Amino acid sequence: IRIRRDEPSAVFIPVFCLQCIEHFCYDACPEEAIYYDSGLSIYRVDSKKCTGCGACEDACAYKGIFVDGVCARKCDLCDGRPVCVEVCVPKALRWTHVSEEERKACVTHQLDVLRDFKNAAEI
């Protein structure tokens, strides 16, 4: 998870992979370095195949994947035990299973938040 902040409103926005239905990052990867992990039901990055070209980053409307200079990075749910959830003191994050309808609503909401704060700086 990366955090963006909007200075005028003092709002902090978590930015993370939403595991969207469209999976534009997967479709955009010329090296086929993004693959589906059926065990966790998520898309992951194979760092051995990734060349860091940035096509996935450009394709992601939610900014949930980024290139760190060498390889694309995105949330991999810490192999099914998300550390961010465990260490979040105010318990603002939680790991739960949701219906497809709830997941779609979450993705829509996250995109709306990102649009509202498109100029927020990454911290």
Beta strands, then each sheet from edge to edge (+ up, - down):
strand 1: 2-6
strand 2: 11-15
strand 3: 34-37
strand 4: 42-45
strand 5: 65-67
strand 6: 72-74
strand 7: 121-122
sheet 1: 2+ 1- 7+
sheet 2: 3+ 4-
sheet 3: 5+ 6-
end
